[in-house]
């Protein structure tokens, strides 16, 4: 019975560490700006675990949503977009 408990606890620990392996580590604010067509945005660079270079995310004021750099994924929640940017990058 003790062996089963050890195996189960080890599996839980490994799955928990794998879930955070590629996630966001920190955010760095960059200067705000506007696109060529006048859309205002906020720019942040997300540092991801296991990735040496940062991933860009943007908050577009007209959409009121955060988006990954190529706008293939957008959401109102910055953390969801940061996680997706880390996964895509």
N, C-alpha and C positions, 0 to 999 in steps of 0.2 A: 504494500500500500504506500509506503514511503517513496518507493521508486516512481510510482505513478504520480505522486504529488510533485516530485522533483521535475519529472518530465513535463508536466502540465505548466508548472511555474516557469520553466525555461522557455517553453513555447510562447507563453504570454509575453515574456520579456523580449524575446527576439521579434515577435510581431510588432510590439510597441516601438522598438527602436527602428524597425524598417519603415514604419509609418512616418517617422520624423526625418528620415535620412535625406530626402530631397526637398524638404520644405524650406520656407523662408527663414533666414537667420537675422537679418537686419534691413532697415530701410534708410536710404539717403535721399534727402530732398534736393532736387535740382531746381534751377530757375523756372518760373512759370513762363508761359509763352502763348502764342497764337499760331494757328495753321495759316497757310496761304489764303484759305477761304474765310478767315476771320474767326474760326472756332477757338475759344479760349480753353487752355488746359493747364493742369498741374502735372508735374513730371516727378516720378520717384524711381530710384534704382533699387532693386531688391537683390540683396546678397543671399544666395541659396547655399544650404549645406551640400557639400560635395561638388560645388561648382565654383571655380576661381573667379569667373567674370560675372558681373551683375546682369540682371534682366530688367528691362525698362517696362514700367506700367504708367498709364496716363489716366487722369480724371478729366473727362470732357464735361464742361459746365452745361452745354446744351443738352446732353443726354442724362446728366446727373448720374453717371456711372463710371467705374474704373474699367479700363481695358488693357489687355496685353498690347505690345507695341504694334502689331499688325491688325489690331481690332478684330481678330478672329474669335475672341472670347471677351465678353463684357458682363459685369455684375455690379450691383450697388455696394457689395461688401469687398473692401480692399483686400482683406486676408484671403478670400477665395480666389481673387484674381492673382494675388502674389503666389499662392500655391500652384495655380495653373501655369503661371509664367515659369516657375521653377521646374515644373514637370515638362513643359514644352521645350525649355532651354536646355 
